[in-house]
Amino acid sequence: MKKDREVNSIILGTRGSALALAQVEMAESALRTAFPDLGIERKVIKTTGDRRTDIPLSEVARAVDMDKGVFTKELEVALQDGEIDIAVHSLKDMPSLLDEEFSVAAVLPRASRKDVLIGKERGGLEGIRQGGRVATSSVRRRRLLELIRPDLEVVDIRGNVPTRLRKLRESEELEGLLLAKAGLCRLGLLHDGVVGSGGEVLHVTELDEAVFVPAAGQGAIGLEIRSQDLNALTVCEEVNDGNTMRVVAAERRFLSLLGAGCETPVGVAGTVEEDGTPGEIRLRAVVFEDGEDVPLRGEVLGSGDDPEGLAARLLAAMKESNSM
């Protein structure tokens, strides 16, 4: 569908964090480029995940009796009620399975999907002293870090990106913090491998994604609509990045086949192969089963035209090799 349906205005819904606002600005810019005369309104909505910062993120859904979507549910309610036309999400926050009335209509070109260690000293993970304390809100990052550096004390941290950086700077106990690189870049905080200036510089080290496999959808911005809203679909189709959509479709399908939620310790990342057969995607995953300290790992290569089939192949391969 290419601009054959005239749309005069659209309402975007977003969370109110600094990162969420930076991301909705990116969505607005893309839409204005495609539709210069489009009227765009922004509506900020506070989600359960934003309100409940008193407990670890992994416990929020259980605490409020939600099965999924602690950063997305209120935005979907606004979609359902017609208060907004498009919900702008960090795609990694979205449940892998959506109700039929909703769909991810577009994803913007993906930023880096890598995790980073932010430390007070240089040297990355090797530079953290024996028994040092590192903070994260992600169970996936926690489990991977515990696997690589079992001597470290991994603690929970909540708050938006600037708040977490401030907590790291002010804490005498914390030596490091795990975050997504994309958030630092979108907030304009990362410059030449450091955050800050003068005497408050924090050192940023990228983590090898072959080992520290990123979360599904990490670094991608998703635009969610009501499935039957053709006006919203029209504008979304113009800003959708096809390669990113194929890759994240494979990643999210793997999560759904696995039965994994946003807080399940699993990483899955696809890459469009630059060499070899055009359009092929390499999909790798790491999964921590209940009660197991050593994760299962797997990797497959296949056509990007069948992202769901690729995800199914990866899961089948992991089951066969590891007897999941």
KEKEMAR-264086 format. One line per 5 residues: number of its first residue (from 1); their letters; for each residue x, y, z of N, C-alpha, C. Coordinates in Angstrom, 3 decimals. Layout:
! KEKEMAR-264086
NUM) a) X,Y,Z,X,Y,Z,X,Y,Z; ...
***
This chain:
! KEKEMAR-264086
1) mkkdr) 0.851,-1.184,0.000,0.000,0.000,0.000,0.893,1.244,0.000; 0.899,2.034,-1.035,1.808,3.154,-1.170,1.058,4.467,-1.340; 0.745,5.103,-0.226,0.168,6.442,-0.223,-1.093,6.541,-1.073; -1.822,5.420,-1.217,-3.056,5.472,-1.993,-4.249,5.793,-1.108; -4.017,5.986,0.185,-5.067,6.351,1.124,-4.648,7.649,1.813
6) evnsi) -5.436,8.691,1.685,-5.074,9.988,2.258,-5.319,9.978,3.767; -4.290,10.316,4.515,-4.374,10.401,5.964,-3.971,11.810,6.363; -4.826,12.481,7.117,-4.572,13.874,7.468,-3.843,14.045,8.799; -4.143,13.171,9.738,-3.535,13.327,11.058,-3.415,11.974,11.744; -2.532,11.923,12.716,-2.268,10.692,13.439,-1.863,11.040,14.865
11) ilgtr) -2.235,10.190,15.820,-1.862,10.400,17.219,-0.929,9.270,17.640; 0.255,9.653,18.100,1.236,8.684,18.558,1.210,8.605,20.084; 1.268,7.384,20.596,1.347,7.176,22.035,2.731,6.722,22.423; 3.214,7.200,23.562,4.557,6.866,24.000,4.650,6.921,25.515; 5.626,6.216,26.061,5.990,6.410,27.460,6.676,7.761,27.599
16) gsala) 6.885,8.176,28.839,7.410,9.520,29.059,8.874,9.599,29.430; 9.598,8.482,29.407,11.015,8.536,29.744,11.782,9.295,28.677; 12.994,9.735,29.043,13.809,10.472,28.081,14.079,9.636,26.836; 14.340,8.337,27.024,14.597,7.470,25.880,13.348,7.284,25.035; 12.204,7.070,25.678,10.956,6.903,24.931,10.643,8.155,24.118
21) laqve) 10.880,9.322,24.690,10.610,10.569,23.969,11.577,10.750,22.805; 12.821,10.338,22.980,13.778,10.396,21.874,13.332,9.480,20.739; 12.783,8.315,21.107,12.355,7.351,20.101,11.094,7.813,19.378; 10.176,8.442,20.097,8.970,8.914,19.411,9.319,10.084,18.493; 10.334,10.858,18.843,10.791,11.918,17.944,11.343,11.333,16.647
26) maesa) 12.034,10.186,16.765,12.531,9.508,15.567,11.372,9.033,14.701; 10.335,8.505,15.343,9.159,8.050,14.592,8.465,9.225,13.916; 8.335,10.321,14.633,7.696,11.510,14.059,8.483,12.035,12.871; 9.809,12.048,12.987,10.652,12.531,11.890,10.488,11.659,10.654; 10.464,10.343,10.854,10.295,9.433,9.718,8.941,9.629,9.056
31) lrtaf) 7.901,9.810,9.859,6.558,9.995,9.314,6.439,11.320,8.571; 7.059,12.361,9.103,6.982,13.670,8.433,7.739,13.657,7.111; 8.823,12.892,7.063,9.557,12.777,5.808,8.699,12.088,4.749; 7.980,11.060,5.151,7.133,10.324,4.208,5.843,11.064,3.888; 5.331,11.798,4.880,4.052,12.515,4.725,4.224,13.942,5.249
36) pdlgi) 4.770,14.845,4.436,5.063,16.203,4.897,3.854,16.970,5.436; 2.658,16.667,4.969,1.465,17.407,5.390,0.714,16.715,6.523; 1.266,15.631,7.026,0.576,14.864,8.065,0.616,15.605,9.403; -0.552,15.754,10.008,-0.619,16.316,11.347,-0.320,15.234,12.375; 0.642,15.480,13.247,1.060,14.483,14.224,0.889,15.032,15.632
41) erkvi) 0.157,14.298,16.435,-0.034,14.651,17.845,0.616,13.571,18.705; 1.165,13.975,19.828,1.836,13.047,20.734,1.090,12.971,22.063; 0.880,11.746,22.535,0.223,11.550,23.822,1.136,10.691,24.696; 1.519,11.224,25.856,2.401,10.513,26.776,1.561,9.719,27.771; 1.891,8.452,27.914,1.114,7.537,28.758,2.056,6.840,29.733
46) kttgd) 1.704,6.829,31.001,2.528,6.180,32.017,2.110,4.720,32.131; 3.084,3.829,32.088,2.800,2.390,32.131,3.070,1.827,33.529; 2.631,0.600,33.721,2.860,-0.077,35.000,4.345,-0.156,35.317; 5.157,-0.465,34.314,6.591,-0.547,34.521,7.210,0.766,34.936; 6.624,1.880,34.481,7.108,3.202,34.878,6.739,3.525,36.325
51) rrtdi) 5.551,3.083,36.730,5.070,3.405,38.082,5.734,2.553,39.148; 5.945,1.270,38.850,6.449,0.354,39.866,7.972,0.228,39.770; 8.652,1.218,40.310,10.115,1.186,40.337,10.641,0.784,41.710; 9.726,0.342,42.583,10.106,-0.021,43.940,10.546,-1.478,44.060; 10.322,-2.275,43.003,10.662,-3.693,43.032,11.388,-4.039,41.738
56) plsev) 12.147,-5.163,41.719,12.824,-5.560,40.487,11.854,-5.708,39.317; 12.336,-5.372,38.133,11.489,-5.430,36.947,10.929,-6.827,36.723; 11.717,-7.842,37.046,11.268,-9.216,36.852,10.089,-9.575,37.738; 9.833,-8.771,38.784,8.738,-9.057,39.706,7.505,-8.186,39.482; 7.616,-7.191,38.615,6.526,-6.231,38.445,5.245,-6.902,37.968
61) aravd) 5.342,-7.720,36.916,4.149,-8.360,36.360,3.439,-9.208,37.407; 4.202,-9.953,38.195,3.588,-10.784,39.236,2.944,-9.927,40.316; 3.570,-8.809,40.649,3.077,-7.957,41.731,1.729,-7.322,41.406; 1.492,-7.050,40.124,0.237,-6.388,39.732,-0.684,-7.336,38.969; -0.355,-8.638,39.008,-1.188,-9.663,38.379,-1.362,-9.415,36.889
66) mdkgv) -0.238,-9.145,36.211,-0.229,-9.014,34.750,0.571,-10.170,34.186; 0.124,-10.714,33.054,0.861,-11.821,32.473,1.951,-11.361,31.513; 1.896,-10.099,31.080,2.892,-9.614,30.122,2.708,-8.119,29.917; 3.727,-7.506,29.297,3.590,-6.138,28.810,3.557,-5.058,29.865; 4.481,-5.076,30.836,4.445,-4.067,31.888,4.794,-2.678,31.349
71) ftkel) 5.465,-2.612,30.189,5.770,-1.325,29.570,4.895,-1.041,28.348; 3.920,-1.913,28.082,3.121,-1.752,26.865,1.610,-1.793,27.092; 1.159,-2.380,28.174,-0.264,-2.633,28.360,-1.096,-1.365,28.286; -0.688,-0.317,28.999,-1.473,0.919,28.994,-1.518,1.566,27.615; -0.452,1.413,26.846,-0.455,1.932,25.482,-1.437,1.156,24.614
76) evalq) -1.531,-0.147,24.836,-2.498,-0.944,24.083,-3.931,-0.601,24.479; -4.152,-0.299,25.744,-5.490,0.133,26.170,-5.855,1.433,25.460; -4.900,2.359,25.349,-5.148,3.617,24.645,-5.432,3.369,23.166; -4.728,2.409,22.560,-5.029,2.026,21.178,-6.449,1.484,21.068; -6.773,0.588,21.978,-8.080,-0.062,21.972,-9.206,0.956,22.100
81) dgeid) -8.989,1.967,22.932,-10.016,2.986,23.184,-10.023,4.096,22.143; -9.109,4.033,21.186,-9.072,5.056,20.138,-8.432,6.358,20.573; -7.744,6.361,21.705,-7.087,7.579,22.176,-5.825,7.875,21.370; -5.199,6.824,20.853,-4.029,6.969,19.999,-4.203,6.068,18.782; -3.429,6.362,17.728,-3.494,5.558,16.507,-2.300,4.624,16.363
86) iavhs) -1.159,5.049,16.911,0.067,4.260,16.829,0.762,4.323,18.183; 1.148,3.185,18.704,1.947,3.131,19.929,3.401,2.902,19.532; 4.281,3.741,20.055,5.708,3.653,19.737,6.415,2.962,20.902; 7.045,1.829,20.629,7.651,1.010,21.676,9.125,0.749,21.404; 9.886,0.530,22.472,11.128,-0.238,22.344,10.674,-1.666,22.082
91) lkdmp) 11.049,-2.222,20.943,10.479,-3.506,20.544,10.798,-4.611,21.547; 11.929,-4.524,22.214,12.292,-5.571,23.175,11.353,-5.597,24.375; 10.597,-4.518,24.606,9.646,-4.478,25.719,8.320,-5.135,25.376; 8.092,-5.420,24.098,6.803,-5.933,23.666,6.713,-7.445,23.844; 5.571,-7.949,24.309,5.381,-9.408,24.355,5.555,-10.003,22.966
96) sllde) 6.033,-11.242,22.916,6.267,-11.876,21.618,4.970,-12.245,20.911; 3.900,-12.421,21.675,2.584,-12.693,21.109,1.644,-11.550,21.446; 1.008,-10.980,20.433,0.048,-9.897,20.626,-1.364,-10.425,20.438; -2.316,-9.780,21.091,-3.717,-10.095,20.829,-4.013,-9.799,19.357; -4.972,-10.521,18.793,-5.265,-10.386,17.362,-5.642,-8.972,16.948
101) efsva) -6.172,-8.208,17.884,-6.611,-6.855,17.517,-5.453,-5.881,17.345; -4.223,-6.307,17.689,-3.059,-5.447,17.555,-2.029,-6.086,16.628; -1.193,-5.246,16.013,-0.114,-5.767,15.186,1.033,-4.769,15.148; 2.248,-5.293,14.964,3.411,-4.440,14.738,3.441,-4.128,13.247; 3.094,-2.897,12.907,2.945,-2.529,11.498,4.247,-2.056,10.871
106) avlpr) 5.203,-1.654,11.700,6.467,-1.157,11.161,7.538,-1.192,12.243; 8.774,-1.302,11.782,9.922,-1.071,12.655,10.852,-0.105,11.933; 11.441,0.800,12.686,12.389,1.734,12.103,13.740,1.043,11.942; 14.636,1.605,11.118,15.967,1.003,10.977,16.603,0.802,12.352; 17.180,-0.368,12.542,17.671,-0.766,13.853,18.997,-0.088,14.198
111) asrkd) 19.111,0.309,15.462,20.387,0.784,15.985,21.195,-0.422,16.445; 22.337,-0.186,17.074,23.112,-1.286,17.622,22.256,-2.070,18.602; 22.355,-3.388,18.559,21.591,-4.216,19.477,22.466,-4.731,20.615; 23.719,-4.296,20.646,24.668,-4.829,21.619,24.400,-4.327,23.037; 24.752,-5.164,24.003,24.821,-4.752,25.392,26.182,-4.123,25.637
116) vligk) 26.234,-3.234,26.632,27.501,-2.624,27.004,27.670,-2.681,28.518; 28.922,-2.714,28.937,29.261,-2.538,30.343,29.739,-1.112,30.526; 29.119,-0.414,31.451,29.533,0.948,31.796,30.248,0.868,33.139; 31.506,1.239,33.156,32.302,1.102,34.364,32.983,2.384,34.769; 33.356,2.442,36.032,34.084,3.611,36.530,35.548,3.580,36.111
121) erggl) 36.028,2.393,35.771,37.410,2.233,35.334,37.439,1.616,33.944; 38.567,1.774,33.276,38.755,1.143,31.969,38.937,-0.370,32.133; 38.802,-1.079,31.018,39.128,-2.498,31.044,37.962,-3.432,30.856; 36.745,-2.905,30.738,35.593,-3.765,30.526,35.362,-4.730,31.668; 34.851,-5.915,31.343,34.569,-6.907,32.377,35.841,-7.329,33.112
126) egirq) 36.951,-7.387,32.377,38.205,-7.791,32.999,38.688,-6.747,33.998; 38.216,-5.510,33.822,38.641,-4.436,34.710,37.854,-4.351,36.009; 36.773,-5.120,36.121,36.005,-5.144,37.374,36.736,-6.063,38.354; 36.980,-5.571,39.547,37.757,-6.342,40.527,37.011,-7.612,40.943; 37.743,-8.558,41.476,37.181,-9.795,42.007,36.140,-9.466,43.074
131) ggrva) 34.935,-10.003,42.894,33.867,-9.756,43.856,33.185,-8.411,43.707; 33.486,-7.686,42.626,32.889,-6.377,42.413,31.390,-6.456,42.186; 30.726,-5.314,42.351,29.267,-5.248,42.236,28.876,-4.567,40.929; 28.028,-5.261,40.140,27.548,-4.755,38.859,26.023,-4.794,38.865; 25.379,-3.777,38.307,23.922,-3.644,38.358,23.281,-3.856,36.990
136) tssvr) 22.084,-4.449,37.011,21.256,-4.603,35.807,19.828,-4.870,36.239; 18.877,-4.554,35.371,17.475,-4.900,35.644,17.031,-6.099,34.825; 17.927,-6.616,33.964,17.584,-7.686,33.021,18.022,-9.037,33.559; 17.090,-9.998,33.597,17.456,-11.340,34.045,18.375,-12.021,33.025; 18.220,-11.697,31.750,19.116,-12.253,30.726,20.540,-11.770,30.960
141) rrrll) 20.731,-10.460,31.141,22.069,-9.923,31.381,22.649,-10.465,32.690; 21.803,-10.584,33.701,22.271,-11.122,34.979,22.825,-12.530,34.811; 22.046,-13.396,34.145,22.454,-14.789,34.019,23.718,-14.922,33.156; 23.819,-14.141,32.097,25.011,-14.203,31.256,26.236,-13.690,31.995; 26.065,-12.620,32.757,27.191,-12.083,33.522,27.638,-13.066,34.597
146) elirp) 26.684,-13.695,35.263,27.026,-14.682,36.287,27.761,-15.877,35.684; 27.434,-16.182,34.433,28.111,-17.285,33.751,29.553,-16.924,33.425; 29.765,-15.712,32.958,31.091,-15.273,32.526,31.977,-14.900,33.716; 31.376,-14.210,34.698,32.117,-13.781,35.883,31.348,-14.190,37.141; 31.419,-15.480,37.516,30.659,-15.936,38.685,31.105,-15.322,40.001
151) dlevv) 32.253,-14.688,40.007,32.742,-14.049,41.232,32.050,-12.729,41.536; 31.429,-12.128,40.536,30.826,-10.804,40.719,29.511,-10.884,41.495; 29.189,-9.793,42.167,27.886,-9.647,42.812,26.989,-8.852,41.863; 25.943,-9.475,41.374,25.037,-8.811,40.430,23.802,-8.354,41.187; 23.498,-7.062,41.124,22.394,-6.483,41.883,21.393,-5.832,40.940
156) dirgn) 20.169,-5.672,41.425,19.105,-5.068,40.620,19.212,-3.548,40.649; 18.768,-2.928,39.563,18.709,-1.476,39.494,17.487,-1.089,38.672; 16.804,-0.035,39.062,15.641,0.452,38.323,15.829,1.914,37.990; 14.947,2.431,37.136,15.011,3.824,36.724,15.369,3.939,35.259; 15.183,5.147,34.694,15.524,5.355,33.295,17.041,5.436,33.139
161) vptrl) 17.505,5.575,31.915,18.942,5.524,31.652,19.706,6.603,32.424; 19.308,7.880,32.366,20.052,8.889,33.139,20.050,8.600,34.639; 18.939,8.076,35.156,18.872,7.759,36.584,19.850,6.645,36.937; 19.946,5.635,36.119,20.868,4.532,36.392,22.319,5.002,36.331; 22.618,5.865,35.378,23.973,6.400,35.295,24.301,7.230,36.535
166) rklre) 23.332,8.006,36.988,23.556,8.806,38.205,23.789,7.893,39.407; 23.000,6.819,39.519,23.171,5.886,40.631,24.561,5.258,40.611; 25.051,4.933,39.427,26.388,4.360,39.311,27.435,5.362,39.781; 27.310,6.597,39.330,28.289,7.612,39.713,28.293,7.865,41.222; 27.093,7.885,41.817,26.980,8.266,43.223,27.268,7.125,44.188
171) seele) 27.198,5.890,43.694,27.368,4.740,44.576,28.844,4.441,44.831; 29.172,4.201,46.089,30.524,3.782,46.441,30.708,2.283,46.244; 29.590,1.535,46.194,29.653,0.078,46.064,29.624,-0.390,44.619; 28.821,0.277,43.775,28.685,-0.159,42.389,29.947,0.135,41.583; 30.375,-0.853,40.796,31.532,-0.659,39.925,31.166,-0.679,38.449
176) gllla) 29.980,-1.203,38.141,29.590,-1.284,36.745,28.092,-1.382,36.572; 27.663,-1.179,35.338,26.247,-1.170,34.989,26.105,-1.750,33.593; 25.125,-2.632,33.404,24.853,-3.198,32.084,23.633,-2.519,31.477; 23.780,-2.039,30.244,22.696,-1.380,29.523,22.786,-1.744,28.041; 21.764,-1.324,27.285,21.811,-1.455,25.828,22.533,-0.244,25.237
181) kaglc) 23.408,-0.489,24.281,24.136,0.605,23.644,23.186,1.568,22.933; 22.119,1.030,22.349,21.203,1.864,21.561,20.641,3.020,22.379; 20.294,2.761,23.636,19.726,3.806,24.472,20.705,4.940,24.706; 21.963,4.608,24.967,22.982,5.637,25.176,23.142,6.493,23.925; 23.154,5.837,22.767,23.336,6.567,21.509,22.136,7.470,21.223
186) rlgll) 20.929,6.956,21.425,19.734,7.749,21.103,19.576,8.945,22.028; 20.125,8.850,23.225,20.081,9.973,24.161,21.271,10.913,23.983; 22.159,10.577,23.065,23.316,11.426,22.825,24.318,11.427,23.956; 24.391,10.331,24.694,25.251,10.271,25.871,26.610,9.635,25.606; 26.731,8.872,24.531,27.950,8.117,24.269,28.833,8.863,23.272
191) hdgvv) 30.058,9.172,23.705,30.997,9.884,22.846,32.380,9.255,23.001; 32.878,8.680,21.918,34.229,8.104,21.901,34.445,7.119,23.044; 33.442,6.292,23.295,33.593,5.229,24.274,33.423,5.631,25.720; 32.979,6.861,25.951,32.756,7.302,27.329,31.422,8.014,27.444; 30.916,8.054,28.678,29.737,8.843,29.021,30.181,9.896,30.025
196) gsgge) 29.843,11.154,29.768,30.220,12.232,30.675,31.504,12.901,30.243; 31.988,13.799,31.106,33.207,14.540,30.796,33.911,14.917,32.091; 35.107,15.404,31.955,35.855,15.828,33.130,36.154,14.662,34.052; 35.938,14.887,35.350,36.247,13.870,36.345,35.157,12.848,36.537; 34.023,12.989,35.821,32.896,12.069,36.001,32.718,11.122,34.822
201) vlhvt) 33.776,10.893,34.092,33.700,10.027,32.922,33.435,8.580,33.325; 32.501,7.938,32.623,32.248,6.509,32.750,32.684,5.849,31.450; 33.309,4.691,31.563,33.877,4.016,30.398,32.913,2.941,29.886; 32.694,2.933,28.581,31.710,2.050,27.956,32.424,1.005,27.098; 32.115,-0.267,27.360,32.707,-1.376,26.610,31.616,-2.221,25.985
206) eldea) 31.667,-2.386,24.652,30.720,-3.273,23.979,30.996,-4.720,24.373; 29.922,-5.496,24.545,30.044,-6.910,24.867,29.820,-7.739,23.607; 30.629,-8.761,23.429,30.572,-9.621,22.240,29.203,-10.294,22.157; 28.442,-9.982,21.105,27.077,-10.496,21.024,27.023,-11.983,20.690; 28.133,-12.557,20.245,28.157,-14.001,20.046,28.127,-14.728,21.385
211) vfvpa) 28.609,-14.078,22.433,28.593,-14.621,23.788,27.448,-14.010,24.580; 27.393,-12.695,24.566,26.365,-11.946,25.286,25.222,-11.675,24.308; 24.478,-12.722,23.963,23.456,-12.620,22.913,22.370,-11.628,23.342; 22.070,-10.618,22.506,21.104,-9.595,22.881,19.676,-10.116,23.003; 18.818,-9.293,23.583,17.398,-9.607,23.685,16.733,-9.475,22.317
216) agqga) 15.677,-10.235,22.099,14.894,-10.117,20.862,14.408,-8.681,20.703; 14.653,-8.117,19.536,14.171,-6.773,19.248,14.999,-5.652,19.828; 16.079,-5.968,20.549,16.865,-4.911,21.167,17.440,-3.986,20.102; 17.325,-2.688,20.334,17.809,-1.697,19.384,16.800,-1.305,18.325; 15.621,-1.947,18.322,14.599,-1.657,17.311,13.427,-0.901,17.928
221) iglei) 12.850,-0.015,17.156,11.663,0.742,17.556,10.477,0.189,16.779; 9.449,-0.260,17.497,8.273,-0.841,16.865,7.079,0.084,16.902; 6.315,0.091,15.821,5.080,0.879,15.736,3.901,-0.083,15.737; 3.117,-0.039,16.799,1.981,-0.942,16.981,0.683,-0.219,16.673; -0.221,-0.907,15.959,-1.502,-0.308,15.582,-2.629,-1.283,15.879
226) rsqdl) -3.870,-0.784,15.764,-5.020,-1.682,15.729,-4.985,-2.409,14.385; -5.144,-3.698,14.400,-4.945,-4.501,13.192,-5.842,-4.074,12.035; -7.010,-3.555,12.325,-7.958,-3.183,11.275,-7.889,-1.706,10.895; -6.940,-0.974,11.440,-6.840,0.459,11.167,-6.011,0.679,9.897; -6.673,0.807,8.784,-5.982,0.950,7.505,-5.267,2.281,7.375
231) naltv) -5.779,3.338,8.018,-5.093,4.629,7.978,-3.734,4.541,8.651; -3.701,3.959,9.837,-2.430,3.804,10.543,-1.494,2.879,9.771; -2.054,1.835,9.171,-1.243,0.913,8.388,-0.594,1.626,7.208; -1.345,2.522,6.566,-0.832,3.273,5.420,0.425,4.045,5.784; 0.378,4.786,6.883,1.543,5.601,7.234,2.691,4.731,7.742
236) ceevn) 2.368,3.673,8.431,3.423,2.804,8.962,4.188,2.101,7.849; 3.486,1.663,6.813,4.144,0.951,5.719,5.201,1.805,5.034; 5.015,3.121,5.055,5.972,4.010,4.397,7.268,4.162,5.171; 7.274,3.861,6.463,8.485,4.056,7.260,9.084,2.732,7.723; 8.489,1.627,7.319,8.980,0.319,7.753,10.296,-0.034,7.060
241) dgntm) 11.243,-0.552,7.855,12.508,-1.033,7.310,12.397,-2.541,7.113; 12.411,-2.971,5.859,12.129,-4.368,5.537,13.094,-5.356,6.155; 14.396,-5.069,6.070,15.380,-5.988,6.631,15.233,-6.122,8.138; 15.049,-4.993,8.808,14.868,-5.038,10.261,13.618,-5.821,10.614; 12.551,-5.621,9.864,11.302,-6.324,10.151,11.479,-7.831,10.019
246) rvvaa) 12.174,-8.269,8.984,12.384,-9.708,8.800,13.202,-10.302,9.944; 14.240,-9.585,10.340,15.104,-10.099,11.409,14.358,-10.158,12.742; 13.666,-9.076,13.095,12.985,-9.076,14.392,11.790,-10.021,14.385; 11.205,-10.255,13.210,10.117,-11.240,13.124,10.633,-12.623,13.492; 11.840,-12.962,13.029,12.438,-14.248,13.374,12.752,-14.316,14.863
251) errfl) 13.297,-13.246,15.407,13.643,-13.212,16.830,12.391,-13.364,17.698; 11.363,-12.617,17.375,10.140,-12.645,18.180,9.399,-13.972,18.022; 9.474,-14.563,16.837,8.837,-15.862,16.639,9.533,-16.924,17.476; 10.863,-16.837,17.584,11.580,-17.788,18.421,11.091,-17.681,19.868; 10.929,-16.462,20.359,10.423,-16.277,21.723,9.048,-16.902,21.892
256) sllga) 8.171,-16.680,20.930,6.810,-17.199,21.052,6.793,-18.721,20.996; 7.606,-19.320,20.140,7.679,-20.783,20.072,8.248,-21.363,21.362; 9.167,-20.634,21.953,9.783,-21.068,23.199,8.832,-20.880,24.373; 7.836,-20.005,24.184,6.938,-19.671,25.283,7.564,-18.702,26.245; 8.476,-17.870,25.747,9.224,-16.954,26.604,8.546,-15.601,26.680
261) gcetp) 8.619,-14.993,27.838,8.117,-13.646,28.043,9.247,-12.641,28.048; 8.905,-11.365,28.309,9.902,-10.300,28.275,10.983,-10.488,29.333; 10.665,-11.194,30.410,11.619,-11.351,31.503,12.200,-12.759,31.582; 12.027,-13.557,30.542,12.657,-14.870,30.491,14.130,-14.702,30.126; 15.051,-15.421,30.812,16.472,-15.290,30.480,16.816,-15.956,29.152
266) vgvag) 16.555,-15.270,28.070,16.831,-15.784,26.732,17.298,-14.634,25.855; 18.307,-14.900,25.054,18.744,-13.945,24.055,18.599,-14.577,22.679; 18.187,-13.784,21.706,18.074,-14.296,20.335,18.317,-13.124,19.391; 19.224,-13.325,18.445,19.617,-12.225,17.573,19.840,-12.724,16.158; 19.248,-12.007,15.194,19.417,-12.333,13.788,20.288,-11.310,13.089
271) tveed) 21.006,-11.756,12.070,21.867,-10.879,11.282,21.672,-11.188,9.808; 21.432,-10.160,9.009,21.361,-10.347,7.561,22.775,-10.561,7.045; 23.001,-11.687,6.400,24.333,-12.037,5.918,24.732,-11.146,4.747; 25.895,-10.535,4.841,26.388,-9.697,3.752,27.070,-10.530,2.675; 27.629,-11.661,3.085,28.242,-12.579,2.126,27.304,-13.771,1.914
276) gtpge) 27.529,-14.506,0.855,26.709,-15.687,0.620,25.417,-15.348,-0.103; 24.397,-16.166,0.112,23.114,-16.002,-0.567,22.424,-14.724,-0.121; 21.999,-13.870,-1.056,21.327,-12.620,-0.685,20.076,-12.886,0.152; 19.893,-12.070,1.193,18.690,-12.162,1.999,18.718,-13.221,3.084; 19.835,-13.929,3.217,19.909,-14.942,4.268,20.093,-14.288,5.634
281) irlra) 19.520,-14.938,6.637,19.624,-14.461,8.015,20.302,-15.534,8.853; 21.272,-15.104,9.647,21.880,-15.992,10.647,21.209,-15.690,11.985; 20.610,-16.708,12.567,19.865,-16.534,13.807,20.509,-17.377,14.900; 20.886,-16.719,16.011,21.491,-17.447,17.132,20.707,-17.159,18.406; 20.770,-18.100,19.339,20.029,-17.937,20.588,20.793,-18.537,21.754
286) vvfed) 20.511,-18.024,22.929,20.995,-18.575,24.192,19.801,-18.636,25.131; 19.584,-19.783,25.763,18.403,-19.993,26.600,18.831,-20.616,27.929; 18.405,-20.005,29.021,18.623,-20.574,30.352,17.350,-21.314,30.766; 17.444,-22.622,30.872,16.318,-23.405,31.347,16.203,-23.282,32.859; 15.014,-23.523,33.379,14.779,-23.445,34.823,15.733,-24.366,35.572
291) gedvp) 16.413,-23.789,36.553,17.279,-24.585,37.414,18.622,-24.933,36.823; 18.904,-24.473,35.584,20.171,-24.799,34.942,21.083,-23.578,34.919; 22.339,-23.777,35.282,23.304,-22.689,35.289,23.959,-22.485,33.925; 24.100,-23.579,33.170,24.727,-23.501,31.850,23.636,-23.390,30.789; 23.681,-22.353,29.962,22.605,-22.160,28.988,22.744,-23.057,27.770
296) lrgev) 21.658,-23.214,27.049,21.662,-23.875,25.756,21.934,-22.825,24.684; 22.726,-23.200,23.683,23.042,-22.275,22.602,22.774,-22.941,21.257; 22.395,-22.144,20.276,22.167,-22.683,18.952,22.274,-21.606,17.896; 22.436,-22.023,16.635,22.577,-21.080,15.527,22.161,-21.758,14.231; 21.417,-21.031,13.385,21.037,-21.546,12.071,21.156,-20.428,11.043
301) lgsgd) 21.243,-20.835,9.779,21.310,-19.902,8.666,20.213,-20.269,7.685; 19.442,-19.267,7.248,18.366,-19.573,6.326,17.778,-18.335,5.684; 16.757,-18.535,4.888,16.148,-17.458,4.119,15.425,-16.450,5.008; 15.680,-15.173,4.733,14.978,-14.115,5.441,13.541,-13.958,4.996; 13.170,-14.639,3.899,11.791,-14.565,3.426,10.852,-15.426,4.263
306) dpegl) 11.425,-16.269,5.112,10.619,-17.136,5.974,11.138,-17.043,7.410; 10.972,-15.869,8.049,11.512,-15.688,9.392,10.895,-16.631,10.416; 9.627,-16.952,10.257,8.985,-17.856,11.210,9.537,-19.271,11.060; 9.758,-19.688,9.815,10.343,-21.001,9.590,11.765,-21.087,10.111; 12.507,-19.988,9.986,13.874,-19.952,10.487,13.893,-20.107,12.006
311) aarll) 12.983,-19.424,12.672,12.887,-19.534,14.132,12.544,-20.957,14.550; 11.641,-21.587,13.809,11.253,-22.965,14.130,12.431,-23.916,13.933; 13.232,-23.682,12.896,14.416,-24.512,12.662,15.414,-24.376,13.796; 15.614,-23.142,14.273,16.560,-22.924,15.365,16.112,-23.650,16.625; 14.837,-23.534,16.960,14.337,-24.197,18.166,14.448,-25.719,18.027
316) aamke) 14.113,-26.240,16.836,14.205,-27.686,16.614,15.650,-28.165,16.729; 16.586,-27.384,16.204,17.998,-27.746,16.271,18.492,-27.764,17.697; 18.027,-26.782,18.493,18.445,-26.734,19.898,17.842,-27.882,20.693; 16.604,-28.224,20.390,15.981,-29.345,21.065,16.711,-30.648,20.749; 17.077,-30.799,19.470,17.726,-32.045,19.060,19.120,-32.182,19.675
321) snsm) 19.870,-31.097,19.684,21.249,-31.169,20.154,21.365,-31.135,21.683; 20.345,-30.550,22.308,20.429,-30.378,23.760,19.334,-31.103,24.529; 18.433,-31.776,23.788,17.328,-32.507,24.422,16.535,-31.614,25.370; 16.117,-30.453,24.842,15.333,-29.498,25.655,14.007,-30.127,26.058
***
